[in-house]
Amino acid sequence: MVAQRKFRTSSFVADKAIKAPCVVVSDVNLVLSGEQTVNSVAVLAGDRVLVANQTDPIENGIYDAQASAWARAADWDGERDATEGTLVIVRGTPNALWQAVATGDISPGTDAATFDFFANATLAADLASTANGLGASLVAIEDSGGFYTAAQVEAALAEIFATPSATTRRLLELATQAEVDAGTDAVRAVTPATLRSMLNGVVTKVKLTDTTHSTDIIPTNDPDLVVAIPEIGTYAFELFVTFWGTTTGTQGINLNVNFSGTVGRGSRWQSEGRVNGGSAQGGDSPVSSTTTAIGFTASDITVTDFSDHLAIRGVLVADATGNFAMASSQQASEANNTNIGAGSYMVVTKLT
């Protein structure tokens, strides 16, 4: 083996440890000839360039740029010049260190060499940054298969959101303070209060705007009063619905609770309320798997906002997952509109 000079105090080969600065590192395959722009830097004759992305990795290394063919730099043209782990300084923007990747010593022109980013002047500050998430984007997750970047983790989460299972949907809701619609997989933000309710097995829905029914007679699900049932079990539910007519008439209203999954034995609800500010109304029915069943009918709906209301309480035995919802429509097709009021609400509590 050829003897090599070493520092007596540190016992390493000086010219293999770290190289003098280069003006730029290449990010694509280069034609190694002439003055040119490399990685957005204008390279002139005499500049040192770290060539790191050649199609043939044997061509990689440090070069002195020339007006014609480039030549390997004097500190990267011999068998004693480089080895696995040799560091190369690049003083461009940003200032950085690159590390040679190889097996053992590198013989330029014979052995392949690649270069990995090692560090730059702002690395410590970037890793510590929380203002814009930059630090998080630089931190990798390691397992037995290698490293996974923040971008890869985000892509995996996006894939999970695209087709989540019921269990995954609930975990994502709790972890991200978001709610995933079981029918469309759309993600909606939830308030801290709703998040606490989810942790306690209770979900509350509140109707945000009025809904007007005009000539429709088959009940349809109210988009504000739908709860995803993520797993089989027994659930208690409570609804309070306000309604009124555009004009006094005999149009009436149909109200129903239904479940798109498999309804188990024992599912039932009971209602009570007031119509025209006076007469008490009551009824009961099994929870249905269809929106066409009529749960409650009232006639002569008054025009006073929120003068009429209905409270529904019951039990849902879910033998399969699905959406639990309140559905409504007119009793008969008429020109007099029927309105479901904002502020109506639904509470669903998991019992078992």
Secondary structure as UniProt FT lines:
FT   TURN            8..10
FT   HELIX           14..17
FT   STRAND          18..22
FT   STRAND          24..25
FT   STRAND          36..38
FT   TURN            39..40
FT   STRAND          41..43
FT   TURN            45..46
FT   STRAND          48..51
FT   HELIX           57..59
FT   STRAND          61..64
FT   STRAND          71..72
FT   HELIX           74..76
FT   TURN            79..80
FT   STRAND          82..83
FT   TURN            84..85
FT   STRAND          87..90
FT   STRAND          96..101
FT   STRAND          105..106
FT   TURN            108..110
FT   STRAND          114..120
FT   TURN            121..122
FT   HELIX           123..128
FT   HELIX           134..138
FT   STRAND          141..143
FT   TURN            144..145
FT   STRAND          146..148
FT   HELIX           150..162
FT   HELIX           166..176
FT   STRAND          178..180
FT   TURN            182..184
FT   STRAND          187..189
FT   HELIX           192..199
FT   TURN            200..201
FT   STRAND          202..206
FT   STRAND          211..213
FT   STRAND          220..229
FT   STRAND          233..245
FT   STRAND          253..259
FT   TURN            265..266
FT   STRAND          268..275
FT   TURN            276..278
FT   STRAND          279..286
FT   STRAND          296..298
FT   TURN            305..306
FT   STRAND          308..318
FT   STRAND          322..330
FT   STRAND          338..340
FT   TURN            342..343
FT   STRAND          345..350
//
